[in-house]
């Protein structure tokens, strides 16, 4: 019997609907992410969601506009996905990279122990949060000798447009980088 898991990266109000970092590109993937989440939950596969949640003095705000303050509406998982999750399966993160949260590594270690065969990743932003997490996940699995396939669903990842950030270019670049590390792009 196949064993799969799903990580949802930063499908929070602040990137989907409200705030300075929200993007219609990210909003466009909501139906795909919701459908995948429903499919994984129906099969009783583990589903975890990362949620950007910063302190007011976050150094990240020197690079990006102030966004997703911990405890704010922006830092909440979007309402289409939240009811599909167990509360303990939301992992709050204070950096662009969810790998730096200790709970993330504990979850992945449990997935290795449970002999999960595939880890699917969806969400935003493809070239920042998704890319950083996936590269660390892939490296960790290789280091542990865990033969778990990491798969990114291209229809369910997105990034934003900005004056110095063409979404189409950065999206393709990130997908190519992940592919070149052995991640399967579906």
Protein Blocks (a to p, Z undefined) as FASTA:
>chain_A
ZZdddddehiafklmmgcjkbcfklmmmmmmmmmmmmmmmmnopacddddddddfklmkl
mmmccehiehiaklpccfklmmmpcfklpccdfbfblklpmklmmmmmmmmmnopabdcd
edddfklmmmmmmmmmmmmmmmnopacdddddfklgccdddfklcfklmmmmmmmmmmmn
opacZZ
